[in-house]
Amino acid sequence: MKRLLLVSLMSAALAGGNPANAQDLAQLEQAARAEGRVDSVGMPDSWANWKDTWADLKRLYGLEHSDTDMSSAQEIAKFAAEKNNATADIGDVGAAFGPIAVQQGVTQPYKPSTWAQIPEWAKDEDGHWMLAYTGSIAFIVNTQLVKEVPRSWAELKTGRYKVAIGDVSSAAQAVNGVLAAALANGGDEKNIQPGLDFFADIARQGRLSLANPTIQTLEKGEVEVGVVWDFNGLGYREQIDPNRFEVLIPSDGSVISGYTTIINKYAKHPNAAKLAREYILSDAGQINLAKGNARPIRAEHLTLPADVQARLLPNEQYANVQPIRDAAAWEKTSRALPQLWQEHVIIEMR
């Protein structure tokens, strides 16, 4: 009864109407402590330094945590399939998947107290999703296997090494990799064909690798050149061997996007999930992400420690990086991309 009364005290802000204030946060913390844990999907320790945030939530609020790693599409499917038997409270999905999750009716809103400092382009007006960090598509190159490091998509196309982009049917990183190639070759959110043509050519050359560019495959030497988010590439390089890999933004163009938390509509620990989002968008949570080589969405409002700033790529590498300008068009294109990838690229493999 006490717990039910406490939950009933949650204000309209905690339901997503207005950004949380100090009174809301005190109530939210109390309710989250009563729930005692938060279960996530797609937020593993090794991705964007989530481990420090989970450790902080345990230390500060007593929240136990578990994560099951999966792709953006799988997270949404899990929320929809489990419904009231939910085993996950919160997930982290690519920007294009935020609106999809809302359309499928599997999310609940929450606007953190730092809501006003999140750019308009990076959030849902009702608070169902908001980017916590951005990423730009980069190359990670195993310099022990590749002697002539490609510094542009044009150079990547004429190389003699294999290229790994991952699963375009489900992973936001891979989907944005195709968009980045399209942007560098005259395409855009509505016209993904130049990106498909680029990878179809790589496939025809016998150079498209089906390996997923992860820390495991990179460490084993199974990936020569991987197409990854900059923060992933920098993190992998640091964890494996800084002298073995080079990470760079292709000079002829790339895309900047990001990842958003989505709170499960059917969450067993909804207040813990909201508190987790609150912390992720706080100064401390944003710095945690930067420690994982991700660029915080609130970067303009933060003073990053010098050692953290040094973990990011030089600003000049981002000269030709473009944000997604037509979100509606990109949502439509990204939905169609898995089938287009099969029809235009996979069919060319030999």
TAJOLIN-V996495 format. One line per field, one symbol per residue. ss: DSSP state (@ for helix, = for strand, . for the rest). psi: psi as a letter, one per 20 degrees, with the letter a starting at -180 (. if undefined). burial: # if it has 16 or more other ideal C-beta (glycine too) atoms within 10 Angstrom, else .. A space follows every 50 residues. Layout:
# TAJOLIN-V996495
ss: ???
psi: ???
burial: ???
This chain:
# TAJOLIN-V996495
ss: .@@@@@@@...@@@@......@@@@@@@@@@@@@@.=====........@ @@@@@@@@@@@..=====...@@@@@@@@@@@@@@....=====@@@@@@ @@@...==......@@@..@@@=......=============........ ..@@@@@.....==.......@@@@@@@@@@@@@........@@@@@@@@ @@@@...==.....@@@@@.....=====@@@@@@@@@@@....====.. ...===========.....@@@@@@@@@@@..@@@@@@@@@...==..@@ @....@@@@.....@@@@..===...@@@@@@@@@@@@@@@@@@.@@@..
psi: ggghgghiiprhgijigqqqaggghggggggghhhirpprqklqhiokkh hhghgghgghikoqqqqoprrghhgghgghhhcikpjqhqroqqghighg hghikjrqqporijghjpqhijqphijhqpphqrqqprpppoihhohnpp jrhghhhjajrqppianiiiphggghhggghghikjaahhnighgghghh ggghikjopjqpnrhghghijipgpqorqghgghgggghfohihqppqpp hjqaqpbaqqqppphjphmhhhghhggghhjrgghhhgghhjjqoqhkhi jqopqhhghiirqqhhijhkpprohnhghhggghhiggghgghhghhiq.
burial: ......#..#..##.#..##...##.###.##..#.############## ####.##...#.#.#.##.#######.##......#.############# ##...##########.##...###..################...#...# ###..##.#.######.#.################.###..#.####### .##.#.###.####..##...################..#...####### ################################..##############.. ...#...#..###...##..##.#.....##.##..##.##..##..#..
